[in-house]
Amino acid sequence: MSVLDAAAAPVSDLDPYAEEFLRDPYPRQQQLREAGAVVWLSRHRLWAVTRHEEVDTVLRDPQTYCSSRGVGLADFARETPWRPPSLLLEADPPQHTAARHAITAVLGPRTVREMRQAFESRAQQLVEELVRGGSFDAIHDLAERFPLTAMSDQIGVPQDGREHLLVYGALAFQAFGPRNERTERSLREGEQAAAWVAEHTRLSELRPGGLGARIHASAVEHGFSEQHAELLVRSVLTAGIDTTVIAIGNALWLLARHPEQWAALRDDPSLARTAFEEGIRVETPIQVFCRTTTRAVQLAGVPLAEGDKLLLLLAGANRDPRRWEDPERFEIRRSASGHVGFGAGIHACVGQMIARLEGEAVLSALAARVQTLEPAGEPRRLIHNTLRALSSLPLRVVAR
Amino acid sequence: MALVTYIAADGRATAVELPAGTTVKDGALQNGVEGIIGECGGNAMCATCHVYVDDHWLARLAVIEEVEDALLDDAVSPRRHNSRLGCQIRISDALDGLVVRMPEAQE
């Protein structure tokens, strides 16, 4: 970017990685969104894109806005990534296309439909236990426990050590941010988890017939080497558990704070699926992702140079009043379809239909069994470079 | 602009004018036409915007890519020779008069 170009676009010295921004992101995201469609962030020397239309445009144009130079702040053309890049997330067509096919061949709608019964009965069983106790930590006892059991069983990793998946997921997303104290700490604390995950991408460690083993087999069938097949399994282990934990936790937090929305769900548990979707829109688990320009291009009238980084504020786009009516309001009867919480275009979350099924299973099991759901103490927030998540959420429930 | 007619499984027809560039899925959602869900937001992930395209128009559509092909196999209602995903049909002037029929069920 030249100095002249910067003059044509609004400039902001807001730091999206400062603690006060992460603690309460929405007013500052709004500031960026209203400053312009494309805003130069002087602290990190990249462009912020916060409006739904432009975020969606960038996500759906992978030729111009590539992922192979990293989807975090680090530019892989100039810096060595902290781990071998993902064949899915950090790749462009045609390499990405082959990897995507290998994985969608396994995670199709039919496979997802076949999981429904297992998810529903696991969710009912968990909720039954929690209702008997009356109060619980909704993060540890429900949001974490459900994917760690139901989904990890589907993937086919052994029971021992599964909690490493949470630590590793948080580490991978932390590292998309700057190399700050948060990232350094996650790297230190995640060393063991990274080793466990690497070990459990191997075919020998995965239950035969499980999703992990099937993805491995599909990758080999699609012409990938053993090593690359393991990298594809790593994608599922990285993004398949932790993000769903967060989405479920955020939905529970929203429902506990909005009794009228909880009542609507309780009276009509068939709203569980749209309630989960709306939760992702309002409290987007993955708040930001980056892209890098492959050529000089204009975005919303702002000239970008080749190699410029763009920070896409997915959460900001999901609250853009240009796209959503009354965007700050959590309204479970709204159609939140079109939010970018799962991304959009060729990199849209490949497990999104599984995530929806998990969220639906948990929320409908609660709705069927619980009369009132309310906070039983102060929730604790995780301050994270990329993720919007709670680390603790005390809740009290009364059975219906 | 193109006139697109959506015919529900019960035979009810709704005709709407759609601007070039929009998709059959978005055209239905934006005009309150029922029978198309599009849960994944138009990313060829969910197969809930399944439609049957009238034969006359079939050859004028872009070819089916591998992802759409696999999804159509997994759709809830039976796949037929003229099955497509509404999110993958982009409206152009050449599709003025397009007729699509919605299946019995999407999910």
Interface residues (C-beta under 8 A of the other chain):
Chain A: R100 H101 T104 A105 G108 P109 R110 E277 S335 S337 G338 H339 V340 F342 G343 A344 G345 A348 V350 Q352 M353 R356
Chain B: L29 I37 G38 E39 C40 G41 G42 N43 M45 C46 A47 E66 V67 A70 L71 D73 D74 A75 V76
